[in-house]
Amino acid sequence: MQPITHVEGRAYPFGRQNVDTDVIIPARWLKTVTREGLGRGACDTGRAEEGNVFDDPRWAGAPIIGAGDNFGCGSSREHAAWALLDMGVKAVIAPSFSDIFAGNAFKNGILTVALPQAAIDRLMEVAETDPISIDLEHQVVTTPFQDRFVFEIDPFRKHCLIEGLDEVALTLTRGPQIEAYEARQLAEQPWVARGTGPHAGLAA
């Protein structure tokens, strides 16, 4: 996944509470066998409403969503994170998130920032006219008007996002240790290797 250190740009002033994953990506979009193109269905329900921010040219391509409390609740579909990523979203700011959605977002390289409602209200006000900046390294959200909001993040997740490490890449960083373990096991327990031992060739 792509490393994240800063996310800066316009933010969709969505602000709605209890947005579940079916709102983020409706079930009718889940028949695809690829992640590509899911962005077209992202927030499809909201786009059906008049004056929705997702089709407003003022926020076209915005990398941030400003949302309300309990964002990403509902089913555990990882497609919700895939859809947001495909539409160009790199961060979501809200008072709170569903644990499963926050985990899926992290695994796919989307930063979730939890801030108090008062901070969200101010950011939504700024988002109407100006960009917002998120500095992951220093864990702060700022605006052109000297607003500064500090946020917390799990140190492990912060490290993985900054380094661009998904689960596969994280495993590969331990390549030398894995190879050393396999070599030691082969030396100490050669019968576990395929094709060796008294039962070689028998089905497991």
VENUR-V343256 format. One record per run of one state. SS is the DSSP state (h for helix, s for strand, l for the rest). FROM is the first residue (numbers start at 0). TO is the last residue. If there is no record, write none. Layout:
SS&FROM&TO + SS&FROM&TO
//
This chain:
l&0&4 + s&5&8 + l&9&9 + s&10&12 + l&13&18 + s&19&19 + h&20&23 + s&24&24 + l&25&25 + h&26&28 + l&29&36 + h&37&40 + s&41&41 + l&42&42 + h&43&46 + l&47&51 + h&52&54 + l&55&55 + h&56&58 + l&59&62 + s&63&65 + l&66&69 + s&70&70 + l&71&71 + s&72&72 + l&73&77 + h&78&85 + l&86&89 + s&90&93 + l&94&95 + s&96&96 + l&97&97 + h&98&106 + l&107&109 + s&110&113 + l&114&115 + h&116&126 + l&127&130 + s&131&134 + l&135&138 + s&139&142 + l&143&146 + s&147&149 + l&150&153 + h&154&162 + l&163&165 + h&166&171 + l&172&173 + h&174&187 + l&188&188 + h&189&191 + l&192&203
//
